[in-house]
Amino acid sequence: MALMSEQVVDINEVREALRRQMKIKQIAAKRLSKVAGLGETAVRDILDKGVEPRVGTLIKLADALEIPASSLFGSQVPVLGRIGAGGSVLFEESDEPELVDRPPGAVGRLMALKVTGDSMMPVYRDGDVIYVNRDHEGVLPEYIGEECAVHTVEGGTFLKVLAAGTEPNRFTLRSFNAGDMPNVELVWATPVLFVMRNRKRPVQ
């Protein structure tokens, strides 16, 4: 399991971000440790004793502070899921998720998703990282025609081009290499914010 230093993260930046968020939330180190489900000295050890937190520890602290994990990672964002065949997103439950660079100038609550396989070629290839903001529920009218991450009422999450449905409050989800999903009810949709291309070409 990777420590923060092994993920090329500025640990001092992480500590300052943690202190800043604790001050905003007006929560003490011992209380935060308890709410996060950690040992009672965990936060104090990170801040005052030079202990380097694991990625999973910071995600637990961010959840306890009710903030996006990216607020503590600074220039890094955790990859929360993988995009596979048909644009389907599989979220990963990992204590030590992969970290990727934060897009230039990006603010707010970010979600990083990594493409796996070649089902989305030629638009995306294996290893591309797609970033979206997750800062509201629902679907805004201006998202129609945009490439979006969407979450359906049935519980699926997909990367699709969003189109209007033929029924009220329903949407058609269009794929690059698969059939349409017509008249789907959505919990939320959010456009692609940034794409970090995988520069490594597969070996022929």
N, C-alpha and C positions, 0 to 999 in steps of 0.2 A: 504494500500500500504506500502511495506516494506522499511524502511530506511536501509542504509548500515550496521549500527551497529546491526540490527536485522538479518542480513545475515551472521554474524560472519566473517566480513571482517575487516582487519586492516585499519582504516580510515586514519591513518598517512601515510601508504604505498600508499594509493590511492592518497592522496594530493601530495606526492612527485612525483608519476608517472605523475600526471597532470601537475605539474610545469615543469617536465623534457620534456614532449612532447610539451608544449607551447614554451619552449626555443628552441627546435629543429625546430619547425614550425615558430618561430619568430612571434608569435601572442599575442597580449595583451589581458588581461582578458575581458575588455569591448567588444572588437571585437569578441572574441570567443563566448561570451554569445549571441551576436546578430546572428552570423552565425549558432549557434546551435538552434536558435529559443526560447531562454530563456530570462528572464528579464535581463536588462543590468547589474545588479550587481550580477547575479547568481554565476559566477565564482569567483569573489572577495569574496563573502560571504563564499563560500566553502573553499577557500585558507586562508583567513585572519580572518574570523569571527566565525569559528568553526561550520558552518552549515554543517550538514551531508546530502550528496546528496542521492537521491533515485537512484535505479538501472537504471530506465529509463532515468534519467538525465545524468548519465555517458555514457549511450549508445548514447545519442544525442551529447554529447561532443566528444566522440570517432569518430562519423560520421563526425562531423564538422572538426576534426583534420585529417580526412582521415587515421585513424589507426584502427586496430581491437580493439573491446571493451575489449578484454582480456589484452591489454596493460595497461589499467587502473585498472582492477580488481586484478592484481597481481596473487595471488594463487587461484583465483576463475574464473570460466568461465560461461557465461550465457547459459542456454539451449535454443536453437533457434527453435527447432522443435521436433515433436513426430513421431516415426516410428510405423506404424500400419500394417494392413493386407496387405500381398503381398509385404512387405518391402517398402511401400509408405511412403514418408516423408511429413508431414503437418507442414509447418512453422507457427509459432505463432507470431502474432503482439500484443505484450504486453509491456506496460510501465514498468512493474515490473516482468521480467522473473525470473524463478528459477535459482539459482546459484549452481554450483557443483564444487568440487575440481579440480584443474588443474592437469593433469597427471604428474607423476614424470619425470623431465628432459625434458618435452615437450616445444618446442619453436615455434614461428611463429604464424600465424593466425589460431586459432582453432575454430572448430564448434562442439558443444556438442548437441547430439540428444538422446532423451530418448525413450526407447521401451515401448509401451503400449499394453496390451493384451497378449494373449498366441499364436498368429498366427505364431511366429517365434521359438517356442519350437521345439526341445530341445536345439537349438543353443543359443537362447537368451530367457530370460523370462521378464515378466513385471517389469519395473523399472530399467533395465540395462541401463547404459549410455554409448553411443558410441561416441568416439572422432575421428574427421578427421581434417586434415590440409586443409585450403582453400587458397593456395598461388599461383595458376596458373590456366589458362584455358587449354582446350584441354585434350588429353588422351595420356599418355606416354606408349610406348610399354611394359615396364616392369610391367604394371598394369594388363596385361592379366593373368587370373587365380587367381587374388586377389579379396578379398571381398572389395567392394568399395561403397562409396556414389557417385552417378552419377546424372547428370542433363541433361535431354533430350532437344532436339531442340523444342519439343512440349510444354515444360515447366514443366514437371514432375520431381520430385526428388525421388530417390529410394536408398535403400540399397540392393545391389545385388552382386553376383559373376560375374565378367566381363570375357566374352569370345569373341573370334574373330567372326565376322559375316561372312556370305557367300557372301556379297556384299562389294565393296570397301568403306572404311571409315564408316563401320557400325559395330555394336557390338551386341552380344547376351547377354541378362541380365538373369542370372539364380537365381532362388529363392530356399529357403530351403524347402518350403511347398507349392509351386505354380508352374504353368507352366512357361516355358521360354518366354521371350520377344525377338523375333529374329530380327536381322538387324535394330537396333535402332540407330539413329543419335544422338550423344552426344555433348553437349557444353563443359562439363568437367567431369572428374572422378578423384577421389582421394581415396587411400586405407584407410582402418580403421587403425588408429594409436594406439588406446588403448581402452580397454573396462573396465568400472568400474561396477562390478557385484552388483546387488541388493541382499544384504544378508538377507533381510527379507523374510521369507517364508510365502506364503499365509496360512491363517487359514483354517484347514480342517473341 
